[in-house]
């Protein structure tokens, strides 16, 4: 299923067994070369709200607490013992990052996450591209022409891959017009820092529908 990144960011996240607990998508991370989506980031309020409710119960419900944290979407830095490394400034310290393949379902603007989440090394994110990083990024051709800016990132949720970039402004609109604005995320695209570089013939690959890339 093709989903625009901005649509994904507006979706509500719920735990599989705790549908009343809700959070919002903050970001998603993917391999910059292959486009494989690796992680989904969401606000830890889903976890916080749930544990605040659990605190009202007696201590002998510890097992229930553990199961409920898992059902809420997994573990985060906030529910592990604090270490010196934990004290280092980290942009992820108020978020939960869930492996994308642990999403149970995406339907009706809701993302259902699995009951448990694998532990992960947050440093892995440093080697991945993300929606927030690329949205608004400049797109240039190999010979330095301004091709446009990234307006959106299109994903295939079934294949768990980025399939296209939605563009705005720049060379493509001068040459093609307002209709064709989607560029396939293939070998003609490469990421260099906060810029997107495309091959000189990239305008030949533009389409007016992102469904064409599924």
N, C-alpha and C positions, 0 to 999 in steps of 0.2 A: 504494500500500500504506500503510495506516494504522499508525503506529508511535508508541507512547507515548514521551515524552521520556526518562523514567527508563530505559526499555528501550534507547533509543539510547545513553544515557550508559554503559551496561554493555557495549556492543559493543566488539569488538576491531578495530583498524584494521591493515590489512596493505597493503604495496605490491603493485602488480599483478604485478611480476616478482620480488618478494622476499617471498613469503608467510611465510618464517620470521622476518621482522622484524615485531614487534608493538608496538602502542601502544594507549592508551585515549582515548576521547573525553573532552574536558574541558569543552566548551561548544559551543553553536551560536548563531548570530546571525541575526536576521531583521528585515525592515522592519516597524515597529510599526503602520503603517497598513494595508498590503496583505497582510502576513503572508508575503511571499516570503522564503524561507530563502536567505541570501547566503553564509555562511561556516561551516565546521566547524573547531573548534580542537582540537588534540590535543597530547599531551606530546611534546617534542622528543627523548625517549629513543629513539624509532624512528630518528631521524636520527643521534643520538650513537652508539648501539650499532653502527650500520652503518659510520660513518666510523672508529670505533676499529678495527674489523676491517680496513678498507681500509688503515689506516696501517701495517700489518705488511707490505704489499706494496712493491715497488720504485717509485721516483718515476715511471718511464716508464709507469705505469698511470694517468696523470692523467685521460685521457679516460674510463676506466672509472669513476673516482671521480665525475666529473661525472654520468655516466649513472646511477650508483647512487643519488646524492643525489636526482636527479629521480624515480627509481623508488620511492624511499622516501616520496614524498608532497610533494616540492617544497622550495623554498628557505625559509629562515627567517632571522631577524636573526643567528643564530649563525654563519652561513657567509658573511657579507658583511664587508668591511673595516670596522673600527670608526671611526666619525666622532663629532664632538661631539654630534650629535643622537642617535646610538646610545647615548651615555652617560647620556642623560636617563632618569630612572626611567620604566619602561613595563611594565605588567603582562603584556605579551605577550612579554617577552624570553626566556622559557623555553618557548615554545610555537610550534607551527606552525599557521598559519591557512590553510586550503585553501578555495578557492571551492567551494561545495556542488555546483555543476554539473559539477565534475571528479571526482565520485565515480563509479566504474565500476559498482559493484554493491553492494547490501545484501542479504545472504542468510546464513542460518544463524548469526546473531549476529556476523557479520563484515562490515566495511566495506572494500571494495577501492578504493584510491585510484589515480588515473591516474599514468602514468609521469612526467609533468611538471606543474608548477603555475605559474600566472601570477603575476608579481610583483604585489604589492598595497601600497596605502598603508594603514598600520595605523591612521591617524587616521580612516579610514572607519568603523571599529568604534564610534567615539564617537557616531555618528548612528543606531546600530542598537540594537534591544532584544536581550536574550539569555535563554537558559534559566536560567542561574544568577541573573540579575537578577530574574526574575519568579517563580521557584519560591519559594513561601511568601509572596508579596506579598498585601497586603490587596485585596479587591475590594469596591467600594462603588457604590451606585446614585447617580444624578444628584442625588437629594434627600438624600443623606448616610447612607442606611441601610447597615449592614454586610451585605454579600451573601455573604461567605465569604473563603476564601484560595485561592490558586492551588496546587493539589496536583501538577499535571502539565501539560505542554504537548503536545498531540497534533499530529503532522505527517502530511502525505501525501507520502511520499518520491518518488512518481512525478511529482507536480505541483510538488514542492519548495516546499510552502507549509505554514504553520501553519493548522490547520483548526478546532481547538477547545482550550478550557481545561478541565482537570479541576479541580473545586472540592471543598473540604472546609469543614465548619462553616458558621456564619452563617445568614442569612435563608433561603437556598434550602432548607436541610435542615429548618428549622422549617415552611416552607410545603409543601414537596414530599415530604420524607422522604428516606431514604438512597438510594433507587433512582436518581433522575435527578440526575446530578452533572456532566454535560458541557455546556458552553456554547459555541456556535459562535463562531469568531473572525471576526466580520463587522463591519459598520459600527456595531453596537450596542455594540461594545467599543472603548475608547480607553485609551491608556497615558499617565499623567501622572506623570513621575518614576518612583518605585518603587511606585506604586499603579495599580490597574486600575479604571477607572470604566465602569459599564455603564448602559444606559438603564433607567428605572424599571420597564419591563415585561419585563425580561430573563428573569424566571422562566418566562415563557411559551415561551421558546426552549430550555429545558433538556431534555436527553435522557439516557437511561440507557446508551446505547451510542455510542462515538465513531465507529463505522463509519457511523452515520447521516449523518455530515457529508461523506462521500466522494461 
